Amino acid sequence: MTPFTSTKRTHNRLCFPGMRILSLLLLSIVASPLLAAEETATASAKFDASLIENDTVTITLKSGVEYEDVEVARVTTHTKTGAPQRLIGTLKSGTRRTFTFASIDEVTKGEEIVFKNTNSGATKPKAKSKKEVDEEEAAKQHELWLARLQARGVKPWGELTEEDHAKAIAVHKERYEKAAKLMPTLQLYETEHFLFCSNLHPEQVRIFVASLDRMYEWMQQTYGVDPEKSVWRGKASVFAFAQKQEFVAFEKEFLDNPDTGFAMGLCHNDWERNVCITCYTGTDPEYFGVLLVHETSHGFLHCFQTQARIPSWVNEGMAEVIASKMVPTSGAVQLKEKRFFESMRTIQQPRLGESFFVVDQNIPADRYGGASSLTRFLIQTDQEKYVKFVKLMKEGMEWEEALSASYNANKDQLVSAYGRWLGLPHLLP
Ligand SMILES: [Zn+2]
């Protein structure tokens, strides 16, 4: 999606240029000891919030991250003491943010410092617990992460409330009920993260649902997703049909897709983080399980952390590897890898080809085996580095830069090492 621009990093501080600044004010604050222990900031002087509301300021956080041109919408204060608590404003990118004053070092308006947190200095009244230190470090890392996203023009997914999730689940269920009126054999099976709607035999459904739940758990653990938060909005709805004509009819009627082409399964994602997967079994239930996990992994990756897109070879490669891991009884992915290897082995000068690494379209069908074996190679080499590689691309970093930052290798080195691992020592990109 958005093109990568370099991070404006100066030492440990990230700055965003082009600010207009405003005036300031400081008035003595009388903070009680109780207040100091609360999540409020101690200002060196009393702070009159009204003087910065609807104005543009620069906010420097204790983490060192600086936000210029923040348009202040509102400042909340402690009802009794008047100490500032939260600043709600709009960043230059147009993103709405809430800052707690406890996390702010200073606020400047023009050349003047309108707020200075006197708790931000070196004088610490008491030693912090490990939990406090960890929380502060996590908050600092989060601020730095947000700043890197902003520098690359990548939007993080916003917070979803319980109400958002409940509404999305209700919408999915409504669609299921409408579909069930047309196909009375359709049953709904609900798990923690999925709404599985199917006219397949319940015993078959149980196996498929279990593999999806395992995939979700594996992705959650591997990528460090907060278990308290759903990666997508509500639950992912899955419509798994016995017959191709049911899948085609459902796509047309409910998802506005008149042409499913040769697809046996599709993943529909949107910019609200709704995920709907549709598919039909065909004659091979094992392959169907692979397909289901494959499509769902696309939904997961789309909803993970940010709206940044991942190149097709990584996205498809990961989907294939996870699918073969979750449905080990199927040899479908291994077969594609074998076919890819055989097709390369017979060529005098084997190449992955230009279309393999393109970022704005899907890899060709005959390269899926290459994408999955290359992904397998990267994960086997170092899973932690692979996770870092994916996370950096989710920050908006181009894949070759992310590869260099995680595996310390460039594209040629990657292909050369992969070729040797695969038994194709002369493989070229
Ligand atoms: Zn795919």
Residues whose N, C-alpha, C, O or C-beta is under 5 A from the ligand:
A	BS01	ZN	E316 A319
